[in-house]
Amino acid sequence: MSVTLTDISQALGLSVSTVSKALNGYRDVAPETRDRVLSMAQAMGYHPNTAARNLRRQRTDKIGLLLNTPIMDINDYLVEVMAGSALAAEQLGYNLVLYTNATDRSEALLRLCRTREVDGVLLIWTHVPDTAIDLLQSEGVPAVVFGRRVDHPTASYVAPDNYAGMRALMDHLLGLGHRRIGFFGRPALRTTHEDRLAAYQDALAQAGIPFDPDLVVTTRLEPNSGYLAMQRLLDLPEPPSAVFAFHDGLALQAIRAAAERGLRIPQDVAVAGFDGWRSGLFANPPMTTVQLPLREMGQRAVSILLERIEHPDLPPVREIFPVELVVRASTAGDV
């Protein structure tokens, strides 16, 4: 038979109310009393009824991690984010629940809000429309957008410094003497694409190199999008001597496309990615990338979300994280 608060109170000669307060960390309980209660609870094998406690508190002690990516397409980027988020949630007494929905995001979000399955959500979507933020706020569900800037005036987010990362990469490639640099874009990612494209264009302008729209190709959420984009660039009358891929997965595909044509990396064409996937270390050759602090960003996103769960009226929090250029052999063969 399970141990109850009454059993502990009778064993210690304390009121049930005092025992309950001690177990729940109330400050009006003397430290020595709290220690006695905790010791007795452990000795008697007491386990709190979490469901009943959460029902009283109107809390679930769960936060949702919402992806619009099919489960089979989860990549190095998302693994790092989930690792950081799960660690922070566990340390703060919450469980992290993963939701994947690649089709009707609005319906899934509405259902999640109405059923109150979680206390708050982290959104990792390719694009977060204002309507999604408005829906969450109207339903009273705290939220933090992960990985990209959003223009909604009351939205909270954590994002990498995409502009600075792209400028560092462009300065590296220009410093190696490259003048025709291909750019894999991803317009569906809105602000992320805009920031990186702006840095690309600004770096070219500063170097006195005219912008050539033929060197900018669009990639999509398709298995071979990077491979096809590289083929298109290599088919140009004057192909690029270096290529930036929007993320490291696309860069790996670009390396494969170049290798199939007998091109050497980086002697014939240099290739660089973004995000800092671990798999880039095992590319042939190892891949230059812009490293994002994904675990730290995931931890901070959870921290911000829990602050908003406890204090819903806090102003929005918007944090941009510094990034680091990591130069490897795919752009500089002697590294």
N, C-alpha and C positions, 0 to 999 in steps of 0.2 A: 504494500500500500504506500502511495506517495506521501512524502512529508509535506505538511502544510505550514502556513504562517502561525496558525494556532499552536501547533506542536512546538515550534521554536519559542514562541512567547511563553508557553507554560514551562518549558525547560529552563528558561532564563528568568522567569518571574517578571516579564515585561509585558506591556500592552501590545496587541496585534498592530496597532497604529505605529508604535515606535519601531517594531521589527520591520514593518513595511518601509518606513522612511529610511532606516539604516541600510536596507538592501538596495534601495533606489538612490542612495547617495544624497539625501537631503542634508542641507548644511546645519539645520537646527538640532541635529543629533550629535551628542558629544563623541569625540573620536574614540574614547575608550569603550563607549557603548557600541559604537559601530563595529569596532574590532571584535567585541564579544559576540555580536550577532553574526558577523561573517564567519567567525570560527565555528560557532555552533551549527550554522547552516551547512558548512562544509562537512563537519563531523557527522551530521545526521543525513547527509546525502540529499539535501534540498535542491530541487531544480525548479526555477520559476516557470509559470505558465505563460510563455511568451505571447501566445495568441490572445489570451484574456487581457494581459497587460496592454498589448497594442490596441485592442478594441477600446479599452478605457481611454487610452491616450490619443486615439484616432490616428495612429501611426502604423506603418508596416515595417519600419527599419530596413526598407529596401529602396535602392535607387535603380532606375532603368538606364541601360546603355543602348540607345536606339541607333541602329545602322540601317541604311537603305542598300546594303550589300548582301547578296545571297551568302549563306553560310559557307558554301564551297569556294567562294572567292575571297575569304578573309586572308589577308596578306601580312607581310612582316610589319608594316605600318600599324595595322589594327592590333596585332598581337602585342606590340610594345605599349600601345595606348591602354589596352585591356589589362595588361600586367600592372601598370602604374595605377590605374583606376581601382582595380580589385584590391591592391595592397592598401591604398589609402582608405577605401571603404571598410575593409576589415579592421584596420587600426582604430577607426572611429566608431566601430560597433554596427556597421551596416553591411548588408549583403548586396552584391551587384548582380542584377538580372539582365541578361542579354536578350535583346529583341532584334530580329532581322526581318526586314520587309522591303523587297526590291520593287514592289508594284504600287499599290495604293497606300501611300504614306499617310495621307490625310485621314483616311478611314481608320487606319491602325492607331494613329495618334489620338483621335477622338475616342476610340474604344478604351485606350489606356487611361485617358483622363477621366472618363465616366466611371470606370470600374474601380478607380483608386487602387490599382495594384501596387503602386510604388509611391514614395513620398516626393520624388523629384526625378528629373531626367537629364541625361547628357545626350545631346544630339550630335551624331557624327554623320551628317548627310552631305551629299555632293553640293546641294544648294538648300539653304534654309529660307523659305519665303516668309514674308512678313505675316502672312495668314497663319502660319504655324505658331509663330511667337504670340500672335494675338489670341489664338485658341488656347494655348497653355495658360496665358495670363488670365483670360476670362474664366477658365476653370479652376484657377488658383493653384496650378501645378508649377512649382519652381523649376527652372531650366537653365542650363548652361550649354552654349554652342561650343563644340570642340573643333579646333583645327583651321578655322577661317574667320575672317572679319565678317560681321553682319552690320548693315546700316540701320537696322531698327533702333529707334532712340532709347528703348528701355531693355534691350537684350544684353545679357552678359555673355562673354566669350573668352576663350584663351586661344591664341593663334601664334604660329611662328612668324618671324620677320621675313616674309617672302621676298620683299623688295631687297633688303640687305643681302640675303643669301644669293639671290640672282645676280646682283651687282658684283659680289665677290667672285662668283663663278665666271662671269663675263670678263672681269678684269684679269682673271687667271688665263682664260683662253686668248684674250687679246694680247696679253703679255707674252704668250708663246708664239705670236705672229699670225694668228688666225684672223682672217678678214671676212670670210664667208662662213657664217655660223648658223646652222639650222636650229629651229625652235619648234619643239613639239608643244602645241598649246592644248588646253582643255577648257574651252569656253563654258562648259557646263558647271565648272567650279567657280564661276563668277569672280568674286573678289580675289581669290587665289591666282587665277589666270590673269586678271587685270594687273595685279601687283608685279607678277613675274614678267609679263610682257612689257610693262612700263619700264622696269629695270633693264630689260634687254634693249629696248629702243633708246633709252637714255645713255646706256654705255656705248652703243654704236654712234650716237650723235656726238658724244664727248670725244670719241676717237676719230671723228670726221668721216665715218663710213655711212653711206646712204642706206636707208632701210629698204630692204627688198622683200616685198610681201610673199614672193614665191618660196622664200626660205622658212615661212611660218606655216606649219601644217596642223590640222586639227586631229586630235585623238579622242577616242570615245571609250566607254566602258565595254569593250569587246576583247575577247581573248588574244587576238593578233593585231590589235590596233597599232602598237609600236612598231611591229614588223612591217606593216603596210606603209606606215608613215615614213620609215627609213627607206623603203623601196622607192617611194615617190621622190624623196630628196635626192637619192642616188641616180634617178633617171633624169634629173635636170641637165640641160646642156652644160651648165657649169655647176657641178654639185658642190656642196659645202665641204670644207676641210675639217670642220668640227660640228658636232651636233649636241644640243641640250635636249634631254628627254624629260618630260614633265615629272615623272617619278622613276625610281630605280627599276621597277618592273618593266617599264617601257624601254629603259636604257638596255636592259638585258636582251630584249627583243631586237633592238637596233644593232647590238653587237652581233647577234646571230645573222641578221640580214646582211650585214657587211661581210661577215666571214664567208657566207655562201657565195659571194661574188669574188672571193679571193682577196679581199681587202685586208690589210693589216691594221690592227688597232695598237697604238695611235699613229703609226707612221703614215698611213694613207688617209685615215679619218679618225679623229679623236671623238670619244663619246663620254658624256657626263650625265649623271642623274640628279635626283633630288630626294630628300627624305631620310637617307641613311639606312636603307635596308641592310640587314646582316648578310643576306645572300649576295650583295654586291662584293663582299670580300672574296667570294669564291668564283666570281666571274673570271673569264680568261680574255684579257688580263683583268686584275682587280680594278674595280670601278671608282672613278672620282665621283664624289657626291657632296651634297650639302646636308650635313647631319642635323637633324631636329632632336631636341631633348624630349622625346615623346613620353617617356615614363614620368619625367618630372611634370610635364604638361598635364598628363592624366591625373597625377596626384593633386595638382593644384586645382584642376577642374572640379574634382570631387570635394575638395576643401571649400571652394567657393559655393558649390551647390548646397552643401550641408549648412553653411552660414545662411544661405537664403531660405532653407527649410526652417531653420530656427528663427530667423528674423526676416519675414517676407517683405517688409517695407524698406529694406536696405536699397540704396541706389545701385544701378547696374555696375558690374565690375568688368573691365576690359583690359586684358593683359596680353602684351606682345612679348614673346620669348626670343632671346638672341639665338642665332644659329651659327654653325661652324662649317667652313669649307674644308673638306678632307680630300687632299690630292693623292691620287693613286695612279697606277700605270696606264689606265685607259686614256689619259690625256697627256701624261708625261712618262714616256717609256723607261726612263732611268730611275724612277722612284722605287 
